[in-house]
Amino acid sequence: MTSDIKSMQLYPRPERILDDLRARGLGDGPLPLDVLSQLDQLHYHGTDALDVAIAECRIGLGDQVLEVGSGWGGCARHIAHRTSAHVTAIELQEDYDRVARELTARAGLDACLTHVNADFLQVDLPESGFDHVVSWLALFHIPDRASYLGRISRTLKPGGHFFAEDLYLIASPPEEEREDFRRHLFPNSLVPLPDYESTLKDAGFSDATLTDMTDDWTAFTAARLAAFRENRSGYEAIHGPGGYEVIHTFYEKMAGYFARGLVGGVRFRATLDG
Ligand SMILES: C[S@@+](CC[C@H](N)C(=O)[O-])C[C@H]1O[C@@H](n2cnc3c(N)ncnc32)[C@H](O)[C@@H]1O
């Protein structure tokens, strides 16, 4: 699975964040979290989106939080820093996990985070071990929705919170585009919104409140693409023309999927029955 996910142009070369930090004079040594968190968020609206989860789930001192699909670890570090909760960050890709560990150590947050390099479908999880399970833009990648939802409900304490931002399917791309869509999005659990809600109920989350983020994320991805093009020379000065092309392809594909009405966005908070 790890080699396939790399076909999505967000994922080659996670070390590029170290190049961005070096360009800001932070080539080694301690990292201020306010600088780091401008670079390490692989979802929409950066730490503002995380603060919604912290408030809605009332994540606090000493809570055990599990993040599914943690990328560079930016969400996990922000939550741990803001709340003094302990965050276990599970990431599939070995190279992202390795860079995430380095960033966490340099941010001085080692004691508040546990990084785990594993496929969420395979990793050992404690029964009723977590107060909250959170995830940003990772669930649609994971095959077998019923299976990963079952794992989440088993590892949550009764009454625990499940908060996520995710993609859903509005319309399948035309037949001739399906292979390209698969390569550039790596969608393994992309379901229509009504199925999204019913499968949450089946997994023991009967009170899920879903917010449709599609209009917001359509505007966000279009603005992100325009700003990236505007800053082409600045980005190429750090990452070279090849680095620009990779991320440009990713930003262009995502903006297109939203603008063309193929994918939508959803945010929800749900409480485990019991
Ligand atoms: C778009 S990134 C978001 C990362 C992070 N949540 C953030 O917002 O900054 C999604 C992440 O989910 C990870 N992922 C995908 N499938 C996974 C799986 N089966 N188990 C664990 N992580 C997975 C990917 O490798 C990727 O790093």
PDBQT file of the ligand as one rigid body, heavy atoms in Angstrom, charges set to zero:
ROOT
HETATM    1  C1  LIG A 301      -3.609  14.263   3.899  1.00  0.00    +0.000 C 
HETATM    2  S1  LIG A 301      -2.530  13.503   5.069  1.00  0.00    +0.000 S 
HETATM    3  C2  LIG A 301      -3.047  14.349   6.564  1.00  0.00    +0.000 C 
HETATM    4  C3  LIG A 301      -2.006  14.264   7.665  1.00  0.00    +0.000 C 
HETATM    5  C4  LIG A 301      -2.407  14.982   8.954  1.00  0.00    +0.000 C 
HETATM    6  N1  LIG A 301      -3.660  14.437   9.470  1.00  0.00    +0.000 N 
HETATM    7  C5  LIG A 301      -2.558  16.468   8.726  1.00  0.00    +0.000 C 
HETATM    8  O1  LIG A 301      -3.704  16.908   8.534  1.00  0.00    +0.000 OA
HETATM    9  O2  LIG A 301      -1.563  17.182   8.737  1.00  0.00    +0.000 OA
HETATM   10  C6  LIG A 301      -3.207  11.857   5.350  1.00  0.00    +0.000 C 
HETATM   11  C7  LIG A 301      -2.218  10.912   6.019  1.00  0.00    +0.000 C 
HETATM   12  O3  LIG A 301      -2.885   9.678   6.297  1.00  0.00    +0.000 OA
HETATM   13  C8  LIG A 301      -1.915   8.636   6.164  1.00  0.00    +0.000 C 
HETATM   14  N2  LIG A 301      -2.578   7.337   5.987  1.00  0.00    +0.000 N 
HETATM   15  C9  LIG A 301      -3.229   6.896   4.877  1.00  0.00    +0.000 A 
HETATM   16  N3  LIG A 301      -3.647   5.622   5.050  1.00  0.00    +0.000 NA
HETATM   17  C10 LIG A 301      -3.267   5.252   6.290  1.00  0.00    +0.000 A 
HETATM   18  C11 LIG A 301      -3.378   4.034   7.045  1.00  0.00    +0.000 A 
HETATM   19  N4  LIG A 301      -3.979   2.958   6.525  1.00  0.00    +0.000 N 
HETATM   20  N5  LIG A 301      -2.861   3.999   8.296  1.00  0.00    +0.000 NA
HETATM   21  C12 LIG A 301      -2.234   5.099   8.824  1.00  0.00    +0.000 A 
HETATM   22  N6  LIG A 301      -2.075   6.257   8.149  1.00  0.00    +0.000 NA
HETATM   23  C13 LIG A 301      -2.584   6.347   6.900  1.00  0.00    +0.000 A 
HETATM   24  C14 LIG A 301      -1.124   9.072   4.946  1.00  0.00    +0.000 C 
HETATM   25  O4  LIG A 301       0.096   8.379   4.832  1.00  0.00    +0.000 OA
HETATM   26  C15 LIG A 301      -0.997  10.574   5.169  1.00  0.00    +0.000 C 
HETATM   27  O5  LIG A 301       0.171  10.908   5.833  1.00  0.00    +0.000 OA
ENDROOT
TORSDOF 0
